[in-house]
């Protein structure tokens, strides 16, 4: 039996720690906006395609619908989205951005810029790293994504 590698030499730990560090970097800005990082992700999925179903948001974020529903409810209470049953399929709940939710997009633009500034990396380096990590994610998950 071989000895386990130290944590800092394990990719899974490095990815986890990097994710936590990014979350900590974003937190003050998100706090100022009045949203959490998971709520930001839901909003971002809607900025990509508004009026998604809760299930489609969950799929986009690789989460369970039962995890997304409370996030959407809090965003609705904040006035950033509305929820409405799909008249064609009552089982589906559609989530739509409000004007305030659309406006939040501009206010969140600083997040990526802050990450680039804090990282000391160029935008091209971060883009290349993102592609590599995305390829790793897809390989481990056994999926492929359109780029």
Secondary structure, DSSP 8 states (H G I E B T S, - for coil): ------GGG-HHHHHHHHHHHHHHHHHHHHHHHT--HHHHHHHHHHHHSSSEEHHHHHHHHT--HHHHHHHHHHHHHTTSEEEEEETTEEEEEEEEE-HHHHHHHHHTTHHHHHHHHHHT--HHHHHHHHHHHHHHHHHHHT-----
